[in-house]
């Protein structure tokens, strides 16, 4: 069964901490994405990557960065966590040309206190 | 850019009844329309999709219809069951671009 695995289901971090959210896919997909999901706002794209070492800003990149050193792994970094970054974070991937829908991970619920 | 609207935001139906969720999109170049189901505590899962060269697609109790002229597509669930209770998202995509998602519909199937 193909998978997108997010390393943590729940995280609690303190304001100002540097936070790493990890995502690994086993489908050899070129394209990977990070979304945050908030009630009433739906899915908002933070960053995406079409290839190793490549990254592009999505709709809400402020306060975040990403790293894609290997094809299967896409990391989201909160440089200095703030309470307004408390959210559900979803990683997704899809194959070349993005012909098909995404495969999503189970999500990481991050709480910043 | 593309914009996707989704209605209703919440929907309650009796078990066994049908449920319909409608999405409209703005970019006539969009050519692929997936639907996702998100159960509590889980990530969204693709349940059905349709491409712009097809008007309807069915998979057991779920179906999707597409009206390109009106730029809307709908998810139909028949004979609803309690396990259909979830949040449903539609999405639209122009070839070569990223998906744009609707805001979601929370479906509750009442026993």
Interface residues (C-beta under 8 A of the other chain):
Chain A: X4 X33 X40 X41 X42 X43 X45 X48 X58 X90 X92 X97 X98 X99 X100 X101 X102 X103 X104 X105 X106 X107
Chain B: X32 X34 X36 X41 X42 X43 X44 X45 X46 X49 X89 X91 X93 X96 X97 X98 X99 X101 X102 X103 X104
